[in-house]
Amino acid sequence: MWRGFMALQQKLGYHILDNATYYFSQSRHYRKKVDWNKLRPMIHKRLEKRAKDYPVKAMVPVAYEVIKARALLIDGVTTLLKSIPIKACKYCPEIFIGEKGHLMKTCYGYRRHAKNQFHEWIAGGLNDIVVPVETFHLKSMFQDIIKHDQRFDFDRIPAVLELCCQAGVNIFDESLQSMIWKSNISEGGTATATKPQLFKDLITIANGTLDAWERLRSGVQRLLLVYPGKVCKHCSEVHIGPSGHKARLCGVFKHESWRGTHLWKKAELDDIVPPKVVWRRRCQDPPVLFDEGRDFYGHAPAVVELCTQAGAVVPTKYFCMMKFNGLGPPASLLPNISSS
C-alpha cells in the first residue's frame, strides 16, 4: 500500500512538472512571436486617437476658474505683504509670518549640510508665500518626450499655467494677458497688482485671498484627475504630461552631480501648488516661539496664516493643524525659555 501511494505521488509530480514545462515553453514561444514592427504602428495610432479626446470640454471652465483664482491670489498676497511682514531663512526654505522670526532649531542649512541650527532671518517676499513651480511648456500633450539636448528648445512656465494650457486655455490670448502675465511671479519675488484699490480694507482682501487660495487648489485637484502630471521622486521637478522628460537635471546622486536622470511618479496637488506649511504663534504661546515648546505650537499653510493675521475667517478644516484651542507650553518650560 505504501509503495502504491509513493508511485501515485511520483506520477502526480511528473504530471504537474510536464504541465508547467509546457506552459512556460508556450509562453516563451509566444513572446518570441511578437513582431514589434507591426505592433509599433498600432500603438502610435492608439495614441493619436487618444489625443483627439483632449482637451475635455467639461474641464475648460475649470481651467479658466483656476486662471482667475491664481491672479486674485497673487494680487491679494502682494497687497497683504505691504501691511504684514514676513521673515525668510537665509539658508533654508523656512519662513515665519511676523515681525521677528522664531528661535527654534529647525534649520538644516544650504543643501542640508547642517542640522538643528538656528535660523538667520531676512526679509521675505511673494515667492516665499506662493512657491513658484515651473515646468516645460509643451506644444501638444502627446508630443515626443523631451530629450536632454532639447531642454533649451522649450520655455519654462508655471506648472499651473501649463496644466490649464493643456486643459484648453490659450494662455497667450490678449484678453488674458493682464490676468496671467502681469500677475505672474517674477524671480525677484514681486508681482504687479492689477487693481488693489478695489479692495476696501485689509479684512476684505484677506477673505478674498483665502477664497482664491481654496478655489485654486480645488480647481487644480480636479484638473489632475483628467490631465496627468509627473514629479521626480528625488527632487521637486514637475512635468505636466503623460510621461516625464529626459533632461538630466536631478543631481540626487553625488557621483552623477547635476547629470542625474529623474525618477518620475504621479504628481499630487501639493506638488503643483505647494502649501508651504509654517509655524504659527497663538495667543496662549509666548511672544517668541522657542525650541522647548515645539510640540505645542500649531502649523498652517503660509497663505492661510497670512490671511488669518489679516483678519480672515479660517475654514474649519485647518483648525486641527493650527491647534486653535490647544494648550500652550507648560509652566515648567518657562524657566528654561527665560534662561535661554
Salt bridges, closest charged atoms under 4 A:
GLU65 OE2 - ARG215 NH1 2.38
GLU94 OE2 - HIS102 NE2 2.80
GLU94 OE1 - HIS119 NE2 3.36
GLU120 OE2 - LYS90 NZ 3.89
GLU162 OE1 - HIS137 ND1 2.62
ASP211 OD2 - ARG215 NE 2.91
GLU214 OE1 - LYS317 NZ 2.75
GLU237 OE2 - ARG156 NH1 2.97
GLU237 OE2 - HIS245 NE2 3.04
ASP270 OD1 - ARG217 NH2 2.82
ASP285 OD1 - ARG282 NH2 2.80
ASP291 OD1 - ARG294 NH2 2.60
GLU305 OE1 - ARG280 NE 2.76
